[in-house]
Amino acid sequence: MRSSKRGACTIAVAAMIAAFAGAPVHAQDVKLTYFTGPTGGSWIPIAGAFKSIWEKADKRLSIENRPGAGLINLKAIEEGKAEIGMGNLISTVDALNGIGQGITKPYVNVCHLANIYPQVQQIAARADQGINSLADLKDKSLGTLPRGNTTEVVASWIMDASGIGYKGLSKVNFASIADQANMFKDGQISVSMIISTLPTGGIMDMANSRPVRMLDIPDDIYKQLVAKNSGFARFTIPKGTYPGQDKDVLSVQFPAHVIVSCKLPDDVVYNMAKSMTEALPDLVSVNSVFKGQTVKDFGAKVAIKVHPGAEKYFKEKGAM
């Protein structure tokens, strides 16, 4: 009887090893957990599309999607509760450096799979108040997201780097994007700092009610942001993105990206990178942020460890 149990156990372990070694196996032999985003957010449908793409391309995979959030997803992968997650690059950079709420030591089990779209810093100011640069925000009223949000943290970094800080403003309003749009229209705030995709509905709403000037982030402030977190990169907001925007605006961005456990087999992650990239034309119907993106966008260089499987694919395609 004991021999029979040992034999069954040996067979089960052998099957698992075969699955992760890329040997011929039956469908759905590799079960993965995917932490996505908050219910109602854009990460849920995007992750749903990725799940379908990956399972169709690699018949070994069976992926369970669960709601999550950027920091939660990082922790889940680090602790082995998930193998895949959605993330924000600057948060991932911090976690890998042992920085962040509840993080006591650097994360070592989180690897980058692919960028999915840029999240752009957008600074919308009242053009009718003579605001032409960040320096003009002294004694003005600012709107940004509630404390603790990535958008709010970055807003505080930008204001500190400008030499004004929150203390140099007349008031800081921590509110939702919709509330900021209403405050802007009502004259309660002179500037709104939002990190989102382009164009952002809230800023479009502002620009349709009052003259808006999108502010540049100059090189000296950009350098200070990169010194704080290497996940930042330059980004140009094209002219015409918003009503009345008659010139390109120099800003910064960090990617929303897919993270995976560094322990996942290379061939599994290679197939994930390959299939999600080849499906780019279809992803546009899931979210317009994918419009115009290419393999070079998905595989663009990042400041963290890339999973070897993904690295192999993107290097083959000349994207990394």
Phi and psi in degrees as GROMACS dihedral restraints (atoms count N, CA, C in turn):
[ dihedral_restraints ]
;  ai    aj    ak    al  type     phi  dphi    fc
    3     4     5     6     1   -61.8    20    10
    4     5     6     7     1   -39.6    20    10
    6     7     8     9     1   -62.4    20    10
    7     8     9    10     1   -39.0    20    10
    9    10    11    12     1   -63.5    20    10
   10    11    12    13     1   -42.7    20    10
   12    13    14    15     1   -64.2    20    10
   13    14    15    16     1   -42.0    20    10
   15    16    17    18     1   -63.6    20    10
   16    17    18    19     1   -37.8    20    10
   18    19    20    21     1   -65.0    20    10
   19    20    21    22     1   -42.0    20    10
   21    22    23    24     1   -64.2    20    10
   22    23    24    25     1   -41.9    20    10
   24    25    26    27     1   -62.4    20    10
   25    26    27    28     1   -42.7    20    10
   27    28    29    30     1   -61.8    20    10
   28    29    30    31     1   -40.1    20    10
   30    31    32    33     1   -64.4    20    10
   31    32    33    34     1   -42.3    20    10
   33    34    35    36     1   -62.9    20    10
   34    35    36    37     1   -45.8    20    10
   36    37    38    39     1   -63.9    20    10
   37    38    39    40     1   -42.3    20    10
   39    40    41    42     1   -60.8    20    10
   40    41    42    43     1   -39.7    20    10
   42    43    44    45     1   -64.2    20    10
   43    44    45    46     1   -40.6    20    10
   45    46    47    48     1   -65.4    20    10
   46    47    48    49     1   -44.6    20    10
   48    49    50    51     1   -62.0    20    10
   49    50    51    52     1   -41.0    20    10
   51    52    53    54     1   -61.9    20    10
   52    53    54    55     1   -40.9    20    10
   54    55    56    57     1   -61.3    20    10
   55    56    57    58     1   -46.0    20    10
   57    58    59    60     1   -80.7    20    10
   58    59    60    61     1    -9.3    20    10
   60    61    62    63     1   -94.9    20    10
   61    62    63    64     1    -4.1    20    10
   63    64    65    66     1    85.0    20    10
   64    65    66    67     1    12.1    20    10
   66    67    68    69     1   -73.6    20    10
   67    68    69    70     1   160.5    20    10
   69    70    71    72     1   -58.3    20    10
   70    71    72    73     1   125.3    20    10
   72    73    74    75     1  -140.1    20    10
   73    74    75    76     1   167.9    20    10
   75    76    77    78     1   -77.5    20    10
   76    77    78    79     1   159.9    20    10
   78    79    80    81     1   -58.5    20    10
   79    80    81    82     1   147.4    20    10
   81    82    83    84     1    64.5    20    10
   82    83    84    85     1    33.7    20    10
   84    85    86    87     1   -83.8    20    10
   85    86    87    88     1   -18.4    20    10
   87    88    89    90     1  -110.4    20    10
   88    89    90    91     1   106.9    20    10
   90    91    92    93     1   -97.2    20    10
   91    92    93    94     1   125.2    20    10
   93    94    95    96     1  -126.0    20    10
   94    95    96    97     1   148.9    20    10
   96    97    98    99     1  -109.9    20    10
   97    98    99   100     1   131.9    20    10
   99   100   101   102     1  -119.4    20    10
  100   101   102   103     1   110.5    20    10
  102   103   104   105     1   -86.4    20    10
  103   104   105   106     1   121.7    20    10
  105   106   107   108     1  -102.2    20    10
  106   107   108   109     1  -108.7    20    10
  108   109   110   111     1  -142.1    20    10
  109   110   111   112     1  -178.6    20    10
  111   112   113   114     1   -63.9    20    10
  112   113   114   115     1   145.7    20    10
  114   115   116   117     1   -56.7    20    10
  115   116   117   118     1   130.9    20    10
  117   118   119   120     1    93.5    20    10
  118   119   120   121     1   -10.5    20    10
  120   121   122   123     1   -87.4    20    10
  121   122   123   124     1   170.3    20    10
  123   124   125   126     1   -71.4    20    10
  124   125   126   127     1   -21.7    20    10
  126   127   128   129     1   -68.4    20    10
  127   128   129   130     1   -26.7    20    10
  129   130   131   132     1   -62.5    20    10
  130   131   132   133     1   -56.4    20    10
  132   133   134   135     1   -66.4    20    10
  133   134   135   136     1   -33.8    20    10
  135   136   137   138     1   -63.5    20    10
  136   137   138   139     1   -45.8    20    10
  138   139   140   141     1   -64.8    20    10
  139   140   141   142     1   -35.1    20    10
  141   142   143   144     1   -62.8    20    10
  142   143   144   145     1   -39.6    20    10
  144   145   146   147     1   -66.8    20    10
  145   146   147   148     1   -43.4    20    10
  147   148   149   150     1   -61.0    20    10
  148   149   150   151     1   -44.4    20    10
  150   151   152   153     1   -54.1    20    10
  151   152   153   154     1   -48.6    20    10
  153   154   155   156     1   -63.4    20    10
  154   155   156   157     1   -41.4    20    10
  156   157   158   159     1   -63.5    20    10
  157   158   159   160     1   -46.6    20    10
  159   160   161   162     1   -66.5    20    10
  160   161   162   163     1   -43.2    20    10
  162   163   164   165     1   -67.7    20    10
  163   164   165   166     1   -34.3    20    10
  165   166   167   168     1   -70.1    20    10
  166   167   168   169     1   -37.2    20    10
  168   169   170   171     1   -78.8    20    10
  169   170   171   172     1   -29.6    20    10
  171   172   173   174     1  -130.2    20    10
  172   173   174   175     1    99.1    20    10
  174   175   176   177     1   -65.7    20    10
  175   176   177   178     1   -10.8    20    10
  177   178   179   180     1   -72.6    20    10
  178   179   180   181     1   -22.1    20    10
  180   181   182   183     1   -86.4    20    10
  181   182   183   184     1   140.1    20    10
  183   184   185   186     1  -133.1    20    10
  184   185   186   187     1   111.4    20    10
  186   187   188   189     1  -112.1    20    10
  187   188   189   190     1   128.5    20    10
  189   190   191   192     1  -103.8    20    10
  190   191   192   193     1   118.4    20    10
  192   193   194   195     1   -89.5    20    10
  193   194   195   196     1   135.2    20    10
  195   196   197   198     1  -131.2    20    10
  196   197   198   199     1   146.7    20    10
  198   199   200   201     1   -61.3    20    10
  199   200   201   202     1   149.4    20    10
  201   202   203   204     1  -158.9    20    10
  202   203   204   205     1  -155.3    20    10
  204   205   206   207     1  -166.0    20    10
  205   206   207   208     1   162.4    20    10
  207   208   209   210     1   -47.8    20    10
  208   209   210   211     1   -56.7    20    10
  210   211   212   213     1   -70.2    20    10
  211   212   213   214     1   -37.5    20    10
  213   214   215   216     1   -61.5    20    10
  214   215   216   217     1   -41.9    20    10
  216   217   218   219     1   -65.0    20    10
  217   218   219   220     1   -40.7    20    10
  219   220   221   222     1   -58.7    20    10
  220   221   222   223     1   -48.0    20    10
  222   223   224   225     1   -63.9    20    10
  223   224   225   226     1   -40.1    20    10
  225   226   227   228     1   -62.3    20    10
  226   227   228   229     1   -41.9    20    10
  228   229   230   231     1   -69.8    20    10
  229   230   231   232     1   -42.8    20    10
  231   232   233   234     1   -59.5    20    10
  232   233   234   235     1   -38.4    20    10
  234   235   236   237     1   -90.3    20    10
  235   236   237   238     1     3.3    20    10
  237   238   239   240     1    78.6    20    10
  238   239   240   241     1    17.2    20    10
  240   241   242   243     1   -89.8    20    10
  241   242   243   244     1   -10.4    20    10
  243   244   245   246     1  -150.5    20    10
  244   245   246   247     1   157.9    20    10
  246   247   248   249     1  -111.5    20    10
  247   248   249   250     1   -18.2    20    10
  249   250   251   252     1  -134.8    20    10
  250   251   252   253     1   148.3    20    10
  252   253   254   255     1  -158.2    20    10
  253   254   255   256     1   160.4    20    10
  255   256   257   258     1   -90.4    20    10
  256   257   258   259     1   149.3    20    10
  258   259   260   261     1  -155.3    20    10
  259   260   261   262     1   167.3    20    10
  261   262   263   264     1  -107.1    20    10
  262   263   264   265     1   129.1    20    10
  264   265   266   267     1   -57.1    20    10
  265   266   267   268     1   -42.4    20    10
  267   268   269   270     1   -66.3    20    10
  268   269   270   271     1   -32.5    20    10
  270   271   272   273     1   -68.9    20    10
  271   272   273   274     1   -37.7    20    10
  273   274   275   276     1   -66.4    20    10
  274   275   276   277     1   -41.7    20    10
  276   277   278   279     1   -57.5    20    10
  277   278   279   280     1   -46.7    20    10
  279   280   281   282     1   -60.6    20    10
  280   281   282   283     1   -46.5    20    10
  282   283   284   285     1   -61.0    20    10
  283   284   285   286     1   -40.6    20    10
  285   286   287   288     1   -69.4    20    10
  286   287   288   289     1   -17.8    20    10
  288   289   290   291     1   -98.9    20    10
  289   290   291   292     1     6.7    20    10
  291   292   293   294     1    76.5    20    10
  292   293   294   295     1    23.7    20    10
  294   295   296   297     1  -112.0    20    10
  295   296   297   298     1   138.5    20    10
  297   298   299   300     1   137.2    20    10
  298   299   300   301     1   164.2    20    10
  300   301   302   303     1   -61.2    20    10
  301   302   303   304     1   123.2    20    10
  303   304   305   306     1    78.4    20    10
  304   305   306   307     1     2.2    20    10
  306   307   308   309     1   -95.6    20    10
  307   308   309   310     1   120.4    20    10
  309   310   311   312     1  -106.3    20    10
  310   311   312   313     1   -14.9    20    10
  312   313   314   315     1  -153.6    20    10
  313   314   315   316     1   157.9    20    10
  315   316   317   318     1   -58.2    20    10
  316   317   318   319     1   137.7    20    10
  318   319   320   321     1   -72.9    20    10
  319   320   321   322     1   140.0    20    10
  321   322   323   324     1  -122.6    20    10
  322   323   324   325     1    -7.4    20    10
  324   325   326   327     1  -109.1    20    10
  325   326   327   328     1    10.9    20    10
  327   328   329   330     1  -107.2    20    10
  328   329   330   331     1   124.0    20    10
  330   331   332   333     1  -122.8    20    10
  331   332   333   334     1   153.8    20    10
  333   334   335   336     1   -82.9    20    10
  334   335   336   337     1   135.3    20    10
  336   337   338   339     1  -101.5    20    10
  337   338   339   340     1   -57.4    20    10
  339   340   341   342     1  -162.3    20    10
  340   341   342   343     1   148.0    20    10
  342   343   344   345     1   -71.7    20    10
  343   344   345   346     1   150.3    20    10
  345   346   347   348     1  -121.1    20    10
  346   347   348   349     1   -34.9    20    10
  348   349   350   351     1  -167.8    20    10
  349   350   351   352     1   154.7    20    10
  351   352   353   354     1   -80.7    20    10
  352   353   354   355     1   138.6    20    10
  354   355   356   357     1  -105.5    20    10
  355   356   357   358     1   115.9    20    10
  357   358   359   360     1  -103.3    20    10
  358   359   360   361     1   133.8    20    10
  360   361   362   363     1   -73.6    20    10
  361   362   363   364     1   123.4    20    10
  363   364   365   366     1  -126.1    20    10
  364   365   366   367     1   126.1    20    10
  366   367   368   369     1  -119.0    20    10
  367   368   369   370     1   103.0    20    10
  369   370   371   372     1  -101.1    20    10
  370   371   372   373     1   118.2    20    10
  372   373   374   375     1  -119.1    20    10
  373   374   375   376     1   157.8    20    10
  375   376   377   378     1   -71.4    20    10
  376   377   378   379     1   110.4    20    10
  378   379   380   381     1   -68.3    20    10
  379   380   381   382     1   -25.8    20    10
  381   382   383   384     1   -81.8    20    10
  382   383   384   385     1     4.0    20    10
  384   385   386   387     1  -110.1    20    10
  385   386   387   388     1    14.4    20    10
  387   388   389   390     1    70.6    20    10
  388   389   390   391     1    25.2    20    10
  390   391   392   393     1   -89.3    20    10
  391   392   393   394     1   112.5    20    10
  393   394   395   396     1  -116.0    20    10
  394   395   396   397     1   -15.6    20    10
  396   397   398   399     1  -154.0    20    10
  397   398   399   400     1   172.8    20    10
  399   400   401   402     1   -61.3    20    10
  400   401   402   403     1   -32.5    20    10
  402   403   404   405     1   -62.1    20    10
  403   404   405   406     1   -24.4    20    10
  405   406   407   408     1   -81.0    20    10
  406   407   408   409     1     0.0    20    10
  408   409   410   411     1   -83.6    20    10
  409   410   411   412     1    -6.9    20    10
  411   412   413   414     1   -56.0    20    10
  412   413   414   415     1   131.0    20    10
  414   415   416   417     1    68.4    20    10
  415   416   417   418     1    13.2    20    10
  417   418   419   420     1   -97.7    20    10
  418   419   420   421     1   168.0    20    10
  420   421   422   423     1   -99.5    20    10
  421   422   423   424     1   130.0    20    10
  423   424   425   426     1  -111.0    20    10
  424   425   426   427     1   143.2    20    10
  426   427   428   429     1  -116.3    20    10
  427   428   429   430     1   133.9    20    10
  429   430   431   432     1  -152.3    20    10
  430   431   432   433     1   176.0    20    10
  432   433   434   435     1   -70.6    20    10
  433   434   435   436     1   164.2    20    10
  435   436   437   438     1   -55.4    20    10
  436   437   438   439     1   153.4    20    10
  438   439   440   441     1   -53.8    20    10
  439   440   441   442     1   142.0    20    10
  441   442   443   444     1    96.3    20    10
  442   443   444   445     1   -22.7    20    10
  444   445   446   447     1   -69.6    20    10
  445   446   447   448     1   149.5    20    10
  447   448   449   450     1   -55.7    20    10
  448   449   450   451     1   -41.5    20    10
  450   451   452   453     1   -58.3    20    10
  451   452   453   454     1   -43.8    20    10
  453   454   455   456     1   -68.3    20    10
  454   455   456   457     1   -40.5    20    10
  456   457   458   459     1   -61.2    20    10
  457   458   459   460     1   -45.7    20    10
  459   460   461   462     1   -66.8    20    10
  460   461   462   463     1   -36.9    20    10
  462   463   464   465     1   -59.5    20    10
  463   464   465   466     1   -41.6    20    10
  465   466   467   468     1   -66.6    20    10
  466   467   468   469     1   -37.1    20    10
  468   469   470   471     1   -63.7    20    10
  469   470   471   472     1   -43.5    20    10
  471   472   473   474     1   -64.7    20    10
  472   473   474   475     1   -43.6    20    10
  474   475   476   477     1   -66.3    20    10
  475   476   477   478     1   -37.9    20    10
  477   478   479   480     1   -64.3    20    10
  478   479   480   481     1   -44.0    20    10
  480   481   482   483     1   -65.3    20    10
  481   482   483   484     1   -27.8    20    10
  483   484   485   486     1   -75.6    20    10
  484   485   486   487     1   -13.5    20    10
  486   487   488   489     1    89.0    20    10
  487   488   489   490     1     1.1    20    10
  489   490   491   492     1   -96.4    20    10
  490   491   492   493     1   -48.1    20    10
  492   493   494   495     1    67.3    20    10
  493   494   495   496     1   172.5    20    10
  495   496   497   498     1   -62.9    20    10
  496   497   498   499     1   -32.5    20    10
  498   499   500   501     1   -67.6    20    10
  499   500   501   502     1   -24.3    20    10
  501   502   503   504     1   -85.2    20    10
  502   503   504   505     1    -0.3    20    10
  504   505   506   507     1   -94.6    20    10
  505   506   507   508     1   156.7    20    10
  507   508   509   510     1   -72.0    20    10
  508   509   510   511     1   -32.2    20    10
  510   511   512   513     1  -165.9    20    10
  511   512   513   514     1   147.8    20    10
  513   514   515   516     1  -116.1    20    10
  514   515   516   517     1   123.6    20    10
  516   517   518   519     1  -106.4    20    10
  517   518   519   520     1   117.6    20    10
  519   520   521   522     1   -96.2    20    10
  520   521   522   523     1   103.7    20    10
  522   523   524   525     1  -149.1    20    10
  523   524   525   526     1   164.5    20    10
  525   526   527   528     1   -65.7    20    10
  526   527   528   529     1   165.0    20    10
  528   529   530   531     1   -61.7    20    10
  529   530   531   532     1   -41.3    20    10
  531   532   533   534     1   -62.3    20    10
  532   533   534   535     1   -42.5    20    10
  534   535   536   537     1   -66.9    20    10
  535   536   537   538     1   -37.5    20    10
  537   538   539   540     1   -62.7    20    10
  538   539   540   541     1   -39.7    20    10
  540   541   542   543     1   -60.1    20    10
  541   542   543   544     1   -43.0    20    10
  543   544   545   546     1   -66.8    20    10
  544   545   546   547     1   -40.1    20    10
  546   547   548   549     1   -63.2    20    10
  547   548   549   550     1   -39.5    20    10
  549   550   551   552     1   -62.9    20    10
  550   551   552   553     1   -46.6    20    10
  552   553   554   555     1   -65.9    20    10
  553   554   555   556     1   -34.1    20    10
  555   556   557   558     1   -84.8    20    10
  556   557   558   559     1    -4.2    20    10
  558   559   560   561     1    82.5    20    10
  559   560   561   562     1    14.6    20    10
  561   562   563   564     1   -81.1    20    10
  562   563   564   565     1   -24.9    20    10
  564   565   566   567     1  -129.4    20    10
  565   566   567   568     1   150.9    20    10
  567   568   569   570     1  -100.5    20    10
  568   569   570   571     1   -17.5    20    10
  570   571   572   573     1  -150.8    20    10
  571   572   573   574     1   146.8    20    10
  573   574   575   576     1  -126.5    20    10
  574   575   576   577     1   132.6    20    10
  576   577   578   579     1  -112.2    20    10
  577   578   579   580     1   116.4    20    10
  579   580   581   582     1  -131.9    20    10
  580   581   582   583     1   138.7    20    10
  582   583   584   585     1  -110.9    20    10
  583   584   585   586     1   118.4    20    10
  585   586   587   588     1  -165.1    20    10
  586   587   588   589     1  -175.0    20    10
  588   589   590   591     1   -80.1    20    10
  589   590   591   592     1   170.2    20    10
  591   592   593   594     1  -106.9    20    10
  592   593   594   595     1   141.3    20    10
  594   595   596   597     1   -77.9    20    10
  595   596   597   598     1   158.0    20    10
  597   598   599   600     1   -95.1    20    10
  598   599   600   601     1   129.5    20    10
  600   601   602   603     1   -57.1    20    10
  601   602   603   604     1   -38.5    20    10
  603   604   605   606     1   -62.0    20    10
  604   605   606   607     1   -43.9    20    10
  606   607   608   609     1   -71.5    20    10
  607   608   609   610     1   -35.5    20    10
  609   610   611   612     1   -60.0    20    10
  610   611   612   613     1   -40.5    20    10
  612   613   614   615     1   -62.8    20    10
  613   614   615   616     1   -44.9    20    10
  615   616   617   618     1   -60.0    20    10
  616   617   618   619     1   -47.0    20    10
  618   619   620   621     1   -67.5    20    10
  619   620   621   622     1   -22.7    20    10
  621   622   623   624     1   -83.5    20    10
  622   623   624   625     1    -6.4    20    10
  624   625   626   627     1  -116.5    20    10
  625   626   627   628     1   -31.3    20    10
  627   628   629   630     1  -140.9    20    10
  628   629   630   631     1   154.5    20    10
  630   631   632   633     1   -65.6    20    10
  631   632   633   634     1   126.9    20    10
  633   634   635   636     1  -113.6    20    10
  634   635   636   637     1   139.4    20    10
  636   637   638   639     1  -119.2    20    10
  637   638   639   640     1   122.0    20    10
  639   640   641   642     1   -82.8    20    10
  640   641   642   643     1   127.0    20    10
  642   643   644   645     1   -92.6    20    10
  643   644   645   646     1   141.0    20    10
  645   646   647   648     1   -74.5    20    10
  646   647   648   649     1   153.2    20    10
  648   649   650   651     1  -105.5    20    10
  649   650   651   652     1   107.8    20    10
  651   652   653   654     1   -68.6    20    10
  652   653   654   655     1   166.6    20    10
  654   655   656   657     1   -59.9    20    10
  655   656   657   658     1   -38.5    20    10
  657   658   659   660     1   -64.8    20    10
  658   659   660   661     1   -36.1    20    10
  660   661   662   663     1   -75.2    20    10
  661   662   663   664     1   -38.4    20    10
  663   664   665   666     1   -58.3    20    10
  664   665   666   667     1   -43.3    20    10
  666   667   668   669     1   -62.4    20    10
  667   668   669   670     1   -36.6    20    10
  669   670   671   672     1   -69.0    20    10
  670   671   672   673     1   -35.9    20    10
  672   673   674   675     1   -65.5    20    10
  673   674   675   676     1   -43.8    20    10
  675   676   677   678     1   -65.0    20    10
  676   677   678   679     1   -34.0    20    10
  678   679   680   681     1   -65.5    20    10
  679   680   681   682     1   -31.7    20    10
  681   682   683   684     1   -77.1    20    10
  682   683   684   685     1   -37.7    20    10
  684   685   686   687     1  -154.4    20    10
  685   686   687   688     1   119.0    20    10
  687   688   689   690     1   -74.5    20    10
  688   689   690   691     1     0.5    20    10
  690   691   692   693     1   -77.7    20    10
  691   692   693   694     1   -11.8    20    10
  693   694   695   696     1   -75.7    20    10
  694   695   696   697     1   147.9    20    10
  696   697   698   699     1  -143.3    20    10
  697   698   699   700     1   159.8    20    10
  699   700   701   702     1   -69.5    20    10
  700   701   702   703     1   150.4    20    10
  702   703   704   705     1  -152.5    20    10
  703   704   705   706     1   138.2    20    10
  705   706   707   708     1  -106.5    20    10
  706   707   708   709     1   122.7    20    10
  708   709   710   711     1   -83.8    20    10
  709   710   711   712     1   112.6    20    10
  711   712   713   714     1   -64.0    20    10
  712   713   714   715     1   145.0    20    10
  714   715   716   717     1   -58.6    20    10
  715   716   717   718     1   147.4    20    10
  717   718   719   720     1    85.7    20    10
  718   719   720   721     1    -1.6    20    10
  720   721   722   723     1   -61.4    20    10
  721   722   723   724     1   -38.0    20    10
  723   724   725   726     1  -124.9    20    10
  724   725   726   727     1   153.4    20    10
  726   727   728   729     1   -53.8    20    10
  727   728   729   730     1   130.7    20    10
  729   730   731   732     1    83.9    20    10
  730   731   732   733     1    -2.8    20    10
  732   733   734   735     1   -84.1    20    10
  733   734   735   736     1   100.1    20    10
  735   736   737   738     1   -98.4    20    10
  736   737   738   739     1     7.8    20    10
  738   739   740   741     1  -149.5    20    10
  739   740   741   742     1   159.8    20    10
  741   742   743   744     1   -64.7    20    10
  742   743   744   745     1   148.6    20    10
  744   745   746   747     1  -121.1    20    10
  745   746   747   748     1   128.8    20    10
  747   748   749   750     1   -86.5    20    10
  748   749   750   751     1   118.6    20    10
  750   751   752   753     1  -135.7    20    10
  751   752   753   754     1  -158.9    20    10
  753   754   755   756     1  -134.2    20    10
  754   755   756   757     1   161.4    20    10
  756   757   758   759     1  -147.5    20    10
  757   758   759   760     1   162.3    20    10
  759   760   761   762     1  -138.8    20    10
  760   761   762   763     1   144.8    20    10
  762   763   764   765     1   -77.1    20    10
  763   764   765   766     1   144.2    20    10
  765   766   767   768     1   -76.7    20    10
  766   767   768   769     1   137.1    20    10
  768   769   770   771     1  -144.0    20    10
  769   770   771   772     1   167.7    20    10
  771   772   773   774     1   -99.1    20    10
  772   773   774   775     1   129.3    20    10
  774   775   776   777     1  -112.4    20    10
  775   776   777   778     1   152.6    20    10
  777   778   779   780     1  -139.7    20    10
  778   779   780   781     1   163.8    20    10
  780   781   782   783     1   -68.1    20    10
  781   782   783   784     1   133.6    20    10
  783   784   785   786     1   -64.4    20    10
  784   785   786   787     1   -15.6    20    10
  786   787   788   789     1   -82.8    20    10
  787   788   789   790     1   -10.8    20    10
  789   790   791   792     1   -64.1    20    10
  790   791   792   793     1   142.0    20    10
  792   793   794   795     1   -60.8    20    10
  793   794   795   796     1   146.3    20    10
  795   796   797   798     1   -58.8    20    10
  796   797   798   799     1   -40.7    20    10
  798   799   800   801     1   -68.4    20    10
  799   800   801   802     1   -34.1    20    10
  801   802   803   804     1   -63.8    20    10
  802   803   804   805     1   -47.2    20    10
  804   805   806   807     1   -71.9    20    10
  805   806   807   808     1   -35.0    20    10
  807   808   809   810     1   -57.1    20    10
  808   809   810   811     1   -48.2    20    10
  810   811   812   813     1   -64.6    20    10
  811   812   813   814     1   -34.7    20    10
  813   814   815   816     1   -64.6    20    10
  814   815   816   817     1   -47.7    20    10
  816   817   818   819     1   -61.6    20    10
  817   818   819   820     1   -42.6    20    10
  819   820   821   822     1   -65.6    20    10
  820   821   822   823     1   -49.3    20    10
  822   823   824   825     1   -69.9    20    10
  823   824   825   826     1   -37.7    20    10
  825   826   827   828     1   -69.4    20    10
  826   827   828   829     1   -32.9    20    10
  828   829   830   831     1   -72.4    20    10
  829   830   831   832     1   -42.6    20    10
  831   832   833   834     1   -66.7    20    10
  832   833   834   835     1   -20.1    20    10
  834   835   836   837     1   -91.2    20    10
  835   836   837   838     1     7.0    20    10
  837   838   839   840     1   -52.0    20    10
  838   839   840   841     1   -42.5    20    10
  840   841   842   843     1   -58.9    20    10
  841   842   843   844     1   -34.3    20    10
  843   844   845   846     1   -79.3    20    10
  844   845   846   847     1   -26.4    20    10
  846   847   848   849     1   -68.4    20    10
  847   848   849   850     1   -21.2    20    10
  849   850   851   852     1   -59.5    20    10
  850   851   852   853     1   -32.7    20    10
  852   853   854   855     1   -74.3    20    10
  853   854   855   856     1   -16.9    20    10
  855   856   857   858     1   -84.6    20    10
  856   857   858   859     1   -42.9    20    10
  858   859   860   861     1  -155.9    20    10
  859   860   861   862     1   133.2    20    10
  861   862   863   864     1   -66.8    20    10
  862   863   864   865     1   -11.5    20    10
  864   865   866   867     1   -62.4    20    10
  865   866   867   868     1   -18.7    20    10
  867   868   869   870     1   -86.0    20    10
  868   869   870   871     1    -6.0    20    10
  870   871   872   873     1   -62.7    20    10
  871   872   873   874     1   127.0    20    10
  873   874   875   876     1    82.4    20    10
  874   875   876   877     1    -4.7    20    10
  876   877   878   879     1   -76.1    20    10
  877   878   879   880     1   153.0    20    10
  879   880   881   882     1  -132.1    20    10
  880   881   882   883     1   178.9    20    10
  882   883   884   885     1   -59.7    20    10
  883   884   885   886     1   -30.1    20    10
  885   886   887   888     1   -69.4    20    10
  886   887   888   889     1   -28.1    20    10
  888   889   890   891     1   -73.3    20    10
  889   890   891   892     1   -46.8    20    10
  891   892   893   894     1   -62.9    20    10
  892   893   894   895     1   -35.8    20    10
  894   895   896   897     1  -101.4    20    10
  895   896   897   898     1    12.1    20    10
  897   898   899   900     1   -58.8    20    10
  898   899   900   901     1   147.6    20    10
  900   901   902   903     1   -59.5    20    10
  901   902   903   904     1   138.3    20    10
  903   904   905   906     1  -127.6    20    10
  904   905   906   907     1   166.3    20    10
  906   907   908   909     1   -94.0    20    10
  907   908   909   910     1    24.3    20    10
  909   910   911   912     1  -134.9    20    10
  910   911   912   913     1   173.1    20    10
  912   913   914   915     1   -66.6    20    10
  913   914   915   916     1   128.8    20    10
  915   916   917   918     1   -96.1    20    10
  916   917   918   919     1   136.6    20    10
  918   919   920   921     1   -60.1    20    10
  919   920   921   922     1   135.2    20    10
  921   922   923   924     1   -54.5    20    10
  922   923   924   925     1   -34.0    20    10
  924   925   926   927     1   -65.8    20    10
  925   926   927   928     1   -44.1    20    10
  927   928   929   930     1   -68.2    20    10
  928   929   930   931     1   -40.8    20    10
  930   931   932   933     1   -59.7    20    10
  931   932   933   934     1   -41.8    20    10
  933   934   935   936     1   -60.8    20    10
  934   935   936   937     1   -45.9    20    10
  936   937   938   939     1   -64.3    20    10
  937   938   939   940     1   -50.0    20    10
  939   940   941   942     1   -68.4    20    10
  940   941   942   943     1   -29.6    20    10
  942   943   944   945     1   -70.5    20    10
  943   944   945   946     1   -37.7    20    10
  945   946   947   948     1   -59.8    20    10
  946   947   948   949     1   -34.5    20    10
  948   949   950   951     1   -89.2    20    10
  949   950   951   952     1     2.2    20    10
  951   952   953   954     1    71.9    20    10
  952   953   954   955     1    21.9    20    10
  954   955   956   957     1   -97.6    20    10
  955   956   957   958     1   -11.6    20    10
